[in-house]
Amino acid sequence: MSGDTATQAQPRFAAEPYRTNIPARLDRLPWSRFHWLVVWALGITWVLDGLEVTLIGAVSGVLQEPDVMNFTPAEIGFIASTYLLGAVCGSLVFGYLTDRWGRKRLFFITLAVYLIGVLLTALSWDRWSFSFFRFMTGAGIGGEYAAINSAIDELIPATYRGRVDIIINGSYWIGAALGSASTIILLNPHLLPPNLGWRIGFAIGALLGLFILTLRKYLPESPRWLMTHGFTKEAEETTTRIECEVAVETGRRLEPVSGRPLEIYPRKSFGFGVIARTMFSTYRSRAILGLVLMISQAFLYNAVFFTYALILTRFYGVSAGRTGIYLLPFALGNFLGPLVLGRFFDVIGRRQMISGTYAISALLLTITGWAFNRGYLSANSQTALWTVIFFFASAAASSAYLTISEIFPLEIRALAIAFFFSVGTAAGGVAAPWLFGYLIGSGSRQNIFYGYLVAAILMSVAAVVEALYGVKAERVSLEDLAGPLSLSHE
C-alpha cells in the first residue's frame, strides 16, 4: 500500500451504528451469471464510447468534404475537444450525484443524456450544432464512467476485480472495432450518399443505448452504497438475494463469511470539506498517482486516436472512405491487450503491471514516432506499429481507471473517479486533439514527432510514479484498501 493510510478525520454521524459483513459476503461469492449480467449491463458503456470516438475519427475525412460539412482539420480537432469537455463536465456533475443518489438511479439518467446527444448529433447541420450535440453526448458518457466503474468494483468479488475492470475498460475497443467495420459500409459512396452514411452511424449508437436500458433494470443497487447511506434493511435484503441467486445458479454451498464485521455509521451525504480532506490530505500520494496516470494516458490516446484518420489521409494518401479499414486492426489490438494481460494484474500485481505497461508504451511510441519522422513507414506499417503500442497502452489506460476506483473510500468513489477523469482529461485530453490537429495541419512530420515525444515522456513519468506510489490492491477488499468514511473508529 502507499504510505498515506493515516486515520481519517471522521465527520459526526447522527444515526445509530450497525454492524455488517456485507463486503465480505460479496467478495467471497464464486463467479456466476449475476456477475456476467453486471459485466454486460454496465461494461457495455465503454463499447458505446468506443463506437462514438471511432465514428468521429473515421468520418473526420468525409466531414471535410465541401458537399458534406466542409469542416477544416482545426474544426475537426475542436469538435473532438468539445466531446471531451462534455465528458469532463458530465463526469463531475453526475459523479457527485452518483455518490449522493446511488449508482442505479444514475445508470438511467446518464444513459438518457447520452441517447439524446447522439441522436441529435445525427441531425446536426453545422459545426456549432455538431459541437454542442457532441458536448451533450460526452456529458452522458462522462457521467456513465463514474456510476459504472464504482458499481462494478462494488459488485465484483475482490479475486476477480482487477481483470474484470481491465477487460471491461478495454471493451471500449470492441465499440471501436464495430465503428471501424461499419464505416466500410457507411462511408462507401456507392452504397450511401456521403452526407447520409455518417448520420446513420450516430443513429445506430442511439439504438444500442436503448438496448442497454433493458438490461440495467435487472441490476440491483450496490449493497455497499446502501449500507453506508442509511438503507440498512435494503442493503441486507439485496445482498441476500444476490447470494441466493448465485448459490442456486452455481449449485455450490457458499463459503462461510470470515473476518470482523464493519461497524458503520450511515450518513446520506458528505460535505465538500470532508471530501477534499480525504482526497488531498489523507490520501495525498494516491491523489498524485491518480492524476499522473490519468493525464498521461488521456494525452496519449486523444493525441493519436482523434487524429488517426487525418494522418492516414494527409501523409499516406488513404482515401477518407477507407480509413475505417486501418482503424479496425488498431482497435482489435487495443482490446486484445487488456484481454490477454488483464489476469496478470490480479496474479502478478498492480504495481508491476501498471508500471510495466506504461513504460513499454512510452518506448514503443518513441521508436514509432522516429520512424514516422524519417519517412520509413507506410500506411500498413504505421498501423501495425500503432497496434503493437496500444496492445500495451490499452492495458495501461484501463489500469488508470481501475486504480482510481479502488483506492478511495466508498462514499466518495464515484466523485473520485469523476474528478480524476475530469482533471486528467482536461489536462491531457482536451488540448491534445486540437494540438495535434494543428500539428497535422502544418504538414510537418517533425512537428508531429515532437508531439509524440511529449506523450512518451508523460507515459514514462507515469511509470515511475506508479513504481513509487502504486497500491498493492490485488485480491484485497475495497474496505481494506480505504476504509469507508462512515466506519466507526473506536
Residue pairs with C-beta under 8 A, 6 or more apart in sequence:
1 471
1 472
1 481
2 283
2 285
2 286
2 289
2 407
2 469
2 470
2 471
3 285
4 282
4 283
4 284
4 285
4 286
6 282
7 489
8 277
8 278
8 282
8 409
8 483
8 485
9 274
9 277
9 282
10 485
10 487
10 489
11 267
11 270
11 271
11 274
11 485
13 265
13 266
13 267
13 486
14 267
15 230
15 265
15 266
15 267
16 265
17 263
17 264
17 265
17 488
18 232
18 263
18 264
18 266
19 261
19 262
19 263
19 264
20 227
20 232
20 235
20 236
20 261
20 262
20 264
21 257
21 259
21 261
21 262
22 223
22 224
22 227
22 235
22 236
22 239
22 262
23 224
23 262
23 477
23 478
23 479
24 257
24 258
24 259
24 261
24 477
25 239
25 243
25 257
26 154
26 155
26 157
26 223
26 224
26 239
26 242
27 157
27 158
27 159
27 477
28 157
28 254
28 255
28 257
28 258
29 35
29 157
29 242
29 243
29 246
29 254
30 157
30 246
30 250
30 252
30 254
31 157
31 160
32 245
32 246
32 249
32 250
33 245
33 249
34 242
34 245
34 246
34 249
35 155
35 156
35 157
35 160
35 164
37 215
37 218
37 219
38 151
38 152
38 155
38 156
38 219
39 152
39 164
39 168
40 215
41 212
41 215
41 216
41 218
41 219
42 107
42 148
42 151
42 152
42 168
42 216
42 219
43 148
43 152
43 168
43 171
44 171
44 208
44 212
44 215
45 111
45 141
45 144
45 145
45 148
45 212
46 168
46 169
46 170
46 171
46 172
46 175
47 171
47 172
47 174
47 175
47 178
47 208
48 114
48 141
48 144
48 175
48 205
48 208
48 209
48 212
49 141
49 144
49 172
49 175
50 171
50 172
50 173
50 174
50 175
50 176
50 177
50 178
50 179
50 331
51 175
51 176
51 178
51 179
51 204
51 205
51 208
52 83
52 118
52 137
52 141
52 175
52 179
52 202
52 205
53 83
53 176
53 179
53 305
53 306
54 175
54 176
54 177
54 178
54 179
54 180
54 327
54 331
55 179
55 182
55 183
55 198
55 201
55 202
55 205
56 79
56 80
56 83
56 134
56 306
57 80
57 305
57 306
57 307
57 308
57 309
57 323
57 327
58 179
58 180
58 183
58 187
58 309
58 323
58 324
58 327
59 183
59 186
59 187
59 197
59 198
59 201
59 309
60 71
60 76
60 309
60 310
61 309
61 310
61 313
61 319
61 320
61 321
61 323
62 68
62 187
62 194
62 197
62 198
62 320
62 321
63 69
63 71
63 76
63 198
64 70
64 71
64 72
64 73
64 76
64 320
65 194
65 320
67 194
67 195
68 194
68 195
68 198
69 126
69 127
69 130
69 195
71 79
71 127
72 441
73 310
73 437
73 440
73 441
74 434
74 437
74 438
74 441
75 127
76 310
76 437
77 306
77 307
77 433
77 434
77 435
77 436
77 437
77 438
78 127
78 131
78 434
78 437
79 127
79 130
79 131
79 134
80 134
80 302
80 306
80 433
80 434
80 437
81 430
81 431
81 433
81 434
82 131
82 132
82 134
82 135
82 138
83 134
83 135
83 137
83 138
84 138
84 302
84 425
84 426
84 429
84 430
84 433
85 135
85 138
85 426
85 430
86 117
86 134
86 135
86 136
86 137
86 138
86 139
86 141
86 142
87 138
87 139
87 141
87 142
87 145
87 421
87 422
87 425
88 138
88 142
88 421
88 422
88 425
88 426
88 430
89 135
89 139
89 142
89 422
90 110
90 113
90 138
90 139
90 140
90 141
90 142
90 143
91 142
91 143
91 145
91 146
91 417
91 418
91 421
91 422
92 142
92 418
92 419
92 422
93 139
93 143
94 106
94 109
94 110
94 139
94 142
94 143
94 144
94 146
94 147
94 418
95 143
95 145
95 146
95 147
95 414
95 415
95 416
95 417
95 418
95 419
96 414
96 415
96 418
97 106
97 109
98 106
98 143
98 146
98 147
98 150
98 414
98 415
98 418
99 150
99 269
99 270
99 411
99 412
99 413
99 414
99 415
100 268
100 269
102 221
102 222
102 225
102 226
102 229
103 147
103 150
103 151
103 154
103 221
103 222
103 225
103 414
104 151
104 216
104 219
104 220
104 221
104 222
106 143
106 146
106 147
106 414
107 147
107 148
107 151
107 216
107 219
108 213
108 216
109 143
110 140
110 141
110 143
110 144
110 147
111 140
111 144
111 209
111 212
111 213
111 216
112 140
113 136
113 139
113 140
113 143
114 137
114 140
114 141
114 144
114 209
115 140
115 206
115 209
115 210
116 136
116 140
117 133
117 134
117 135
117 136
117 137
117 138
117 139
117 140
118 133
118 137
118 202
118 203
118 205
118 206
118 209
119 202
119 203
119 206
120 129
120 133
120 136
121 130
121 133
121 134
121 137
121 202
122 199
122 200
122 201
122 202
122 203
122 206
123 133
123 199
124 130
124 133
142 418
142 421
142 422
143 418
145 401
145 417
145 418
145 421
146 414
146 415
146 417
146 418
146 421
147 414
149 165
149 401
149 404
149 405
149 414
149 417
150 222
150 405
150 413
150 414
150 417
151 219
151 222
152 164
152 165
152 168
152 405
153 161
153 165
153 405
153 406
153 413
153 478
154 222
154 223
154 224
154 225
154 410
154 413
154 478
155 222
156 164
156 165
158 475
158 476
158 477
158 478
159 346
159 475
160 346
161 346
161 406
162 342
162 345
162 346
162 350
162 402
162 473
162 474
162 475
163 342
163 343
163 345
163 346
164 342
165 398
165 401
165 402
165 405
166 338
166 341
166 342
166 345
166 395
166 398
166 399
166 402
167 338
167 339
167 342
167 398
168 398
169 338
169 397
169 398
169 401
169 402
170 334
170 335
170 337
170 338
170 339
170 342
170 394
170 395
170 398
171 335
171 338
172 334
172 335
173 331
173 332
173 333
173 334
173 335
173 394
174 331
174 335
176 327
176 330
176 331
176 334
176 335
177 328
177 331
177 332
177 335
179 201
179 324
179 327
179 331
180 324
180 325
180 327
180 328
180 330
180 331
181 324
181 328
182 201
182 204
182 324
183 201
183 321
183 323
183 324
183 327
184 324
184 325
185 191
185 192
185 197
186 192
186 197
186 198
186 200
186 201
187 194
187 197
187 198
187 320
187 321
187 323
187 324
188 197
188 321
189 321
191 197
192 200
220 238
220 241
220 242
221 231
221 234
221 238
223 235
223 236
223 238
223 239
223 242
224 235
224 410
224 478
225 410
226 232
226 234
226 235
226 238
227 235
227 264
227 266
228 264
228 266
228 267
228 410
228 411
228 484
228 485
228 486
229 266
229 267
229 268
229 411
230 266
230 267
230 268
231 266
232 266
243 254
246 254
247 253
247 254
262 479
262 484
262 487
263 487
263 488
263 490
264 484
264 486
264 487
264 488
265 486
265 487
265 488
266 486
267 411
267 485
267 486
270 411
270 412
270 485
274 485
275 412
275 415
278 408
278 409
278 412
278 485
279 287
279 408
279 412
279 416
279 419
280 287
283 407
283 408
283 482
285 469
286 407
286 408
286 469
286 471
287 420
288 465
288 469
289 403
289 407
289 465
289 466
289 469
289 470
289 471
290 400
290 403
290 404
290 407
290 416
290 420
290 424
291 420
291 423
291 424
292 461
292 462
292 465
292 466
293 354
293 358
293 399
293 400
293 403
293 404
293 424
293 462
293 465
293 466
294 400
294 404
294 420
294 421
294 423
294 424
294 425
294 428
295 423
295 424
295 427
295 428
295 458
295 462
296 358
296 428
296 455
296 458
296 459
296 461
296 462
297 358
297 393
297 396
297 397
297 400
297 424
297 428
297 459
297 462
298 424
298 425
298 427
298 428
298 429
298 432
299 427
299 428
299 429
299 432
299 454
299 455
299 458
300 361
300 365
300 393
300 397
300 428
300 455
300 458
300 459
301 393
301 397
301 429
302 425
302 428
302 429
302 430
302 432
302 433
303 432
303 433
303 435
303 436
303 451
303 452
303 455
304 386
304 390
304 436
304 455
306 432
306 433
306 436
306 437
307 433
307 436
307 437
307 440
308 323
308 326
308 327
308 330
308 386
309 320
309 323
309 327
310 437
310 440
311 382
311 440
311 448
312 318
312 323
312 326
312 379
312 382
313 319
313 320
313 323
314 440
314 443
315 445
316 378
316 379
316 382
317 379
318 326
318 379
326 379
326 383
329 383
329 384
329 387
330 383
330 386
330 387
330 390
332 387
333 386
333 387
333 388
333 390
333 391
333 394
334 387
334 390
334 391
334 393
334 394
335 394
336 391
337 390
337 391
337 392
337 393
337 394
337 395
338 394
338 395
338 398
340 391
341 353
341 357
341 392
341 395
342 395
342 398
344 353
345 353
345 354
345 395
345 399
345 402
345 474
346 474
346 475
347 474
349 472
349 474
350 399
350 402
350 403
350 470
350 471
350 472
350 473
350 474
351 466
351 467
351 470
351 471
351 472
353 395
353 399
354 396
354 399
354 400
354 403
354 466
354 470
355 463
355 464
355 466
355 467
355 470
356 463
357 392
357 393
357 395
357 396
357 399
358 396
358 459
358 460
358 462
358 463
358 466
359 459
359 460
359 463
360 392
361 389
361 390
361 392
361 393
361 396
361 459
362 456
362 457
362 459
362 460
362 463
363 456
364 385
364 388
364 389
364 392
365 389
365 393
365 452
365 455
365 456
365 459
366 452
366 453
366 456
367 385
368 377
368 382
368 385
368 386
368 389
368 452
369 448
369 449
369 452
369 453
369 456
370 449
371 377
371 385
372 382
372 445
372 448
372 449
372 452
373 445
373 446
373 448
373 449
375 445
377 385
393 459
396 459
396 462
400 424
401 417
401 421
403 470
403 471
403 473
404 416
404 417
404 420
404 421
405 413
405 416
405 417
406 471
406 473
406 478
406 481
406 482
407 471
407 473
407 481
407 482
408 416
408 482
409 482
409 483
409 484
409 485
410 478
410 479
410 482
410 484
410 485
411 484
411 485
411 486
412 485
428 458
435 451
436 448
436 451
439 447
439 448
439 450
439 451
440 448
471 481
473 481
479 487
